């Protein structure tokens, strides 16, 4: 019958177990992947009817019990082995594990394991505008998302109102060798601002790097087209920025400006007087679109030209454009109409609004 075994110090080999307690001599990890491994414990087979388990001290607190039936003698040896599959670990992050046998809760042996590091994976089709519609390609200064696998070891978000870092939680992205500014990073998605200094009409090699703490590993290079603009819309409001016109049952009311609204977007194209990737846009002077977009209201009766009051990088924000539009008279009220923004290179986007009935 088992007797209690005096507690041993973690990561020290136990030698004081009495009675029928199993004394683990050593442990070996095999079949190491990015998230797990096979753990093997070797013991002097004093009592092969007892159960053992592995406990992992990090990586989600994984614990794996091994029944007595898996205790297998090792050929030509005075030892026997028990094994278990451990999953749920984090790539590249070293964890400690120990074995306990025969009902003894104290660790009898201990070791470290470092799951394999895997290179980040993504494709050109997963590099998209961070706003709707999520179209492929990039433009200078645009906020884009990169989707894939193994893009980060954890999930982290930077402050959108502060200077964005070139590396976040160990993840970084370069475009044609120039660092992007990271807004958020997660194993499956990165949101990053492309450098303002990219050249439209060219191809930019994109590389994601992940630092596992004990070494950095790079993705394969993915070539992406750099466009003059690649507009995507985050939202649109009244001129005050209070009423979200994209929500159901919201209508545009007149103000001292008239029928005025604001479109919040990214990827609008070149700006004048600003090229600082990752920095909030200035207030004075404003960073204006080099060539402002044109605006058109499309109704069931045809199209009406609208006035673009200004198109600037939104002051205090990173990678967000603010376009203020004054709508013309004669728009039908109480029914949805489309407001289309058209950029100099032919890129365009439309949003739907409803004018309040007077």
Secondary structure as the mmCIF struct_conf table of DSSP 4:
data_model
#
loop_
_struct_conf.conf_type_id
_struct_conf.id
_struct_conf.beg_label_comp_id
_struct_conf.beg_label_asym_id
_struct_conf.beg_label_seq_id
_struct_conf.end_label_comp_id
_struct_conf.end_label_asym_id
_struct_conf.end_label_seq_id
TURN_TY1_P TURN_TY1_P1 UNK A 10 UNK A 11
BEND BEND1 UNK A 12 UNK A 12
TURN_TY1_P TURN_TY1_P2 UNK A 19 UNK A 20
STRN STRN1 UNK A 23 UNK A 30
BEND BEND2 UNK A 31 UNK A 31
BEND BEND3 UNK A 34 UNK A 35
STRN STRN2 UNK A 37 UNK A 44
BEND BEND4 UNK A 46 UNK A 46
TURN_TY1_P TURN_TY1_P3 UNK A 48 UNK A 49
BEND BEND5 UNK A 50 UNK A 50
STRN STRN3 UNK A 52 UNK A 56
BEND BEND6 UNK A 57 UNK A 58
TURN_TY1_P TURN_TY1_P4 UNK A 59 UNK A 61
STRN STRN4 UNK A 63 UNK A 66
HELX_RH_3T_P HELX_RH_3T_P1 UNK A 68 UNK A 70
STRN STRN5 UNK A 72 UNK A 73
HELX_LH_PP_P HELX_LH_PP_P1 UNK A 74 UNK A 74
TURN_TY1_P TURN_TY1_P5 UNK A 75 UNK A 76
BEND BEND7 UNK A 77 UNK A 78
STRN STRN6 UNK A 79 UNK A 86
TURN_TY1_P TURN_TY1_P6 UNK A 91 UNK A 92
STRN STRN7 UNK A 94 UNK A 101
TURN_TY1_P TURN_TY1_P7 UNK A 102 UNK A 103
BEND BEND8 UNK A 106 UNK A 106
BEND BEND9 UNK A 108 UNK A 108
STRN STRN8 UNK A 109 UNK A 114
HELX_LH_PP_P HELX_LH_PP_P2 UNK A 115 UNK A 117
STRN STRN9 UNK A 121 UNK A 129
BEND BEND10 UNK A 130 UNK A 131
STRN STRN10 UNK A 132 UNK A 132
BEND BEND11 UNK A 133 UNK A 133
STRN STRN11 UNK A 136 UNK A 136
BEND BEND12 UNK A 137 UNK A 137
STRN STRN12 UNK A 138 UNK A 139
TURN_TY1_P TURN_TY1_P8 UNK A 140 UNK A 141
STRN STRN13 UNK A 143 UNK A 149
BEND BEND13 UNK A 150 UNK A 151
BEND BEND14 UNK A 153 UNK A 154
STRN STRN14 UNK A 156 UNK A 157
TURN_TY1_P TURN_TY1_P9 UNK A 160 UNK A 161
BEND BEND15 UNK A 162 UNK A 162
HELX_LH_PP_P HELX_LH_PP_P3 UNK A 163 UNK A 164
STRN STRN15 UNK A 165 UNK A 165
BEND BEND16 UNK A 166 UNK A 166
STRN STRN16 UNK A 167 UNK A 168
TURN_TY1_P TURN_TY1_P10 UNK A 169 UNK A 170
STRN STRN17 UNK A 171 UNK A 175
TURN_TY1_P TURN_TY1_P11 UNK A 176 UNK A 177
STRN STRN18 UNK A 178 UNK A 179
HELX_LH_PP_P HELX_LH_PP_P4 UNK A 180 UNK A 180
STRN STRN19 UNK A 181 UNK A 185
BEND BEND17 UNK A 187 UNK A 188
STRN STRN20 UNK A 189 UNK A 193
HELX_LH_PP_P HELX_LH_PP_P5 UNK A 194 UNK A 195
TURN_TY1_P TURN_TY1_P12 UNK A 196 UNK A 197
TURN_TY1_P TURN_TY1_P13 UNK A 200 UNK A 201
BEND BEND18 UNK A 202 UNK A 202
STRN STRN21 UNK A 203 UNK A 211
BEND BEND19 UNK A 213 UNK A 214
STRN STRN22 UNK A 216 UNK A 218
HELX_LH_PP_P HELX_LH_PP_P6 UNK A 219 UNK A 221
STRN STRN23 UNK A 222 UNK A 227
BEND BEND20 UNK A 228 UNK A 228
STRN STRN24 UNK A 232 UNK A 238
TURN_TY1_P TURN_TY1_P14 UNK A 239 UNK A 240
BEND BEND21 UNK A 241 UNK A 241
BEND BEND22 UNK A 243 UNK A 243
STRN STRN25 UNK A 244 UNK A 244
TURN_TY1_P TURN_TY1_P15 UNK A 245 UNK A 246
BEND BEND23 UNK A 247 UNK A 247
TURN_TY1_P TURN_TY1_P16 UNK A 248 UNK A 249
STRN STRN26 UNK A 252 UNK A 252
HELX_LH_PP_P HELX_LH_PP_P7 UNK A 253 UNK A 254
STRN STRN27 UNK A 255 UNK A 255
TURN_TY1_P TURN_TY1_P17 UNK A 256 UNK A 257
STRN STRN28 UNK A 258 UNK A 258
BEND BEND24 UNK A 259 UNK A 259
STRN STRN29 UNK A 260 UNK A 266
STRN STRN30 UNK A 271 UNK A 272
BEND BEND25 UNK A 273 UNK A 273
TURN_TY1_P TURN_TY1_P18 UNK A 277 UNK A 278
BEND BEND26 UNK A 279 UNK A 279
HELX_LH_PP_P HELX_LH_PP_P8 UNK A 280 UNK A 280
STRN STRN31 UNK A 281 UNK A 281
HELX_LH_PP_P HELX_LH_PP_P9 UNK A 282 UNK A 282
BEND BEND27 UNK A 283 UNK A 285
STRN STRN32 UNK A 288 UNK A 289
BEND BEND28 UNK A 290 UNK A 291
HELX_LH_PP_P HELX_LH_PP_P10 UNK A 292 UNK A 293
STRN STRN33 UNK A 294 UNK A 299
TURN_TY1_P TURN_TY1_P19 UNK A 300 UNK A 301
STRN STRN34 UNK A 302 UNK A 313
HELX_LH_PP_P HELX_LH_PP_P11 UNK A 314 UNK A 314
STRN STRN35 UNK A 315 UNK A 315
TURN_TY1_P TURN_TY1_P20 UNK A 316 UNK A 316
BEND BEND29 UNK A 318 UNK A 319
STRN STRN36 UNK A 321 UNK A 326
HELX_LH_PP_P HELX_LH_PP_P12 UNK A 327 UNK A 328
BEND BEND30 UNK A 329 UNK A 329
HELX_LH_PP_P HELX_LH_PP_P13 UNK A 331 UNK A 332
BEND BEND31 UNK A 333 UNK A 335
STRN STRN37 UNK A 336 UNK A 342
TURN_TY1_P TURN_TY1_P21 UNK A 344 UNK A 345
BEND BEND32 UNK A 346 UNK A 346
STRN STRN38 UNK A 348 UNK A 354
STRN STRN39 UNK A 355 UNK A 355
HELX_LH_PP_P HELX_LH_PP_P14 UNK A 356 UNK A 357
#
